[in-house]
Amino acid sequence: MAAGTIGGASWPLFTVWIVAAVGWGALLAMLRRSGADGSAAFLHVITPPTLVLGFAFVGYGSLHATVFMAVQWWTLIAATGGRPERLLRGGPSAVWTAVLWLVLTFAAAYAVTRALL
């Protein structure tokens, strides 16, 4: 095993996995707390394997998928103030929240990817 690795995985990669797992769990807890219907929770649960498989099918590694998922979940939590049901209400505030989420996601994904690669 190389120095600075855990089971062959580097510290930055291991950190991305932990941040992604914690963000996934936090968002799932918020969806359940908000009383979102079962389909929202189900789609959230199947997102990690389907996104990683999609990236692998296209030819990218799972690092890009993991970074994107982690960034997406944490920026959603930040944009909605911990209340993802705000996106489902409709109206101008939901649109602005979605735009904020989009902008934060692209900026954070770019920054984290540049820092890791």
C-alpha positions as CSV (number, residue, x, y, z in Angstrom):
1,M,0.0,0.0,0.0
2,A,1.4,3.4,-0.9
3,A,2.0,6.1,1.7
4,G,-0.9,8.5,2.1
5,T,-3.6,6.0,1.1
6,I,-6.3,4.0,2.8
7,G,-6.7,0.6,1.1
8,G,-5.2,2.0,-2.1
9,A,-7.4,5.1,-2.2
10,S,-5.8,8.5,-1.7
11,W,-6.9,10.8,1.2
12,P,-8.6,13.3,-1.2
13,L,-10.6,10.6,-2.8
14,F,-11.5,9.1,0.6
15,T,-12.6,12.5,1.8
16,V,-14.9,13.0,-1.3
17,W,-16.5,9.6,-0.6
18,I,-17.2,10.6,3.0
19,V,-18.5,14.0,2.1
20,A,-20.8,12.4,-0.6
21,A,-22.1,9.8,1.9
22,V,-22.8,12.4,4.6
23,G,-24.5,14.7,2.1
24,W,-26.6,11.9,0.7
25,G,-27.7,10.9,4.2
26,A,-28.5,14.5,5.2
27,L,-30.6,15.1,2.2
28,L,-32.5,11.8,2.7
29,A,-33.2,12.8,6.3
30,M,-34.5,16.2,5.1
31,L,-36.7,14.5,2.5
32,R,-38.2,12.2,5.1
33,R,-38.6,15.0,7.6
34,S,-40.4,17.2,5.1
35,G,-43.0,14.5,4.4
36,A,-42.0,14.1,0.7
37,D,-43.8,11.3,-1.1
38,G,-42.1,7.9,-1.4
39,S,-41.1,8.5,-5.0
40,A,-38.8,11.4,-4.0
41,A,-37.1,9.2,-1.4
42,F,-36.9,6.2,-3.8
43,L,-35.3,8.3,-6.5
44,H,-32.8,9.8,-4.1
45,V,-31.9,6.3,-2.9
46,I,-31.2,5.0,-6.4
47,T,-29.3,8.1,-7.5
48,P,-25.7,7.0,-6.4
49,P,-25.6,3.6,-8.2
50,T,-27.4,4.9,-11.3
51,L,-25.2,8.0,-11.7
52,V,-21.9,6.0,-11.1
53,L,-23.1,3.4,-13.7
54,G,-24.0,6.1,-16.1
55,F,-20.6,7.7,-15.8
56,A,-18.9,4.3,-16.2
57,F,-21.0,3.6,-19.3
58,V,-20.0,6.9,-20.9
59,G,-16.4,6.2,-20.1
60,Y,-15.7,8.4,-17.1
61,G,-14.5,7.2,-13.8
62,S,-16.6,7.2,-10.6
63,L,-14.5,10.1,-9.2
64,H,-16.4,12.6,-11.5
65,A,-19.7,11.1,-10.5
66,T,-18.9,11.1,-6.8
67,V,-17.7,14.7,-6.9
68,F,-20.8,15.8,-8.8
69,M,-23.1,14.0,-6.4
70,A,-21.5,15.4,-3.3
71,V,-21.5,18.9,-4.6
72,Q,-25.1,18.6,-5.8
73,W,-26.4,17.4,-2.5
74,W,-24.5,20.0,-0.4
75,T,-25.4,22.9,-2.7
76,L,-29.1,21.8,-2.6
77,I,-29.0,21.9,1.2
78,A,-27.3,25.3,1.1
79,A,-29.7,26.8,-1.6
80,T,-32.9,25.6,0.1
81,G,-31.7,26.3,3.6
82,G,-32.1,22.7,4.6
83,R,-35.7,22.5,3.3
84,P,-35.7,20.8,-0.1
85,E,-39.5,21.0,-0.3
86,R,-39.1,24.7,-1.2
87,L,-38.4,23.6,-4.7
88,L,-41.7,21.8,-5.0
89,R,-43.9,24.8,-3.9
90,G,-43.8,26.5,-7.3
91,G,-43.9,30.2,-8.0
92,P,-41.0,32.7,-8.4
93,S,-39.3,31.7,-5.1
94,A,-38.9,28.1,-6.3
95,V,-37.5,29.2,-9.6
96,W,-34.9,31.5,-7.9
97,T,-34.0,28.7,-5.5
98,A,-33.5,26.3,-8.5
99,V,-31.3,28.9,-10.3
100,L,-29.3,29.4,-7.1
101,W,-28.8,25.7,-6.8
102,L,-27.7,25.4,-10.4
103,V,-25.2,28.2,-10.1
104,L,-23.8,26.9,-6.8
105,T,-23.5,23.4,-8.2
106,F,-21.6,24.4,-11.3
107,A,-19.2,26.7,-9.4
108,A,-18.6,24.2,-6.6
109,A,-18.2,21.2,-9.0
110,Y,-15.6,23.2,-11.1
111,A,-13.7,24.2,-8.0
112,V,-13.6,20.8,-6.4
113,T,-12.8,19.0,-9.6
114,R,-9.9,21.4,-10.3
115,A,-8.6,20.9,-6.7
116,L,-8.7,17.1,-7.0
117,L,-7.4,16.6,-10.5
